Amino acid sequence: MNNPSAICMAMKRLLKEQELMATFGQGFQYVCSFPVFDTIPFTLHDCELHTPFSAHYSCIKTPYFRLEKLDLETCCASLTLLEPVDMEGNPVDSCEEFYSLRKTKSCIIVNINCFCTITPLPPKLVDKKLPIIEPKK
């Protein structure tokens, strides 16, 4: 492929920003509590139905991903699946109950040209600390 598609170039930009973000917080001598993010979570949307693409693993379905690698020649991407969890850390399917995204060890390879849009999400959603829920007295 001599001329990568717009979505492939958008994924290239996302990967570059994700790499910059991961290295930016390193090497500080005086700043201890600087939050370092290494993931820009995102969803991919189908060209025909404009619905989010989902992948399945361990009885869980997720539309949330982390970009690991991108081949600009083929526009194929290696994606890590991100598992949506609720405030107690339990896996959820519903967007209404979703509190955080947890990295998994499951990866897939997709052709990015099969999608029309990418929707990036806030990096702070990944591995967000779960709230401490005190029992009622």
Helices and strands as residue ranges (DSSP letters): H 6-24, E 42-46, E 55-57, E 60-62, E 64-71, E 76-85, E 100-111, G 112-114, E 115-120, G 123-125
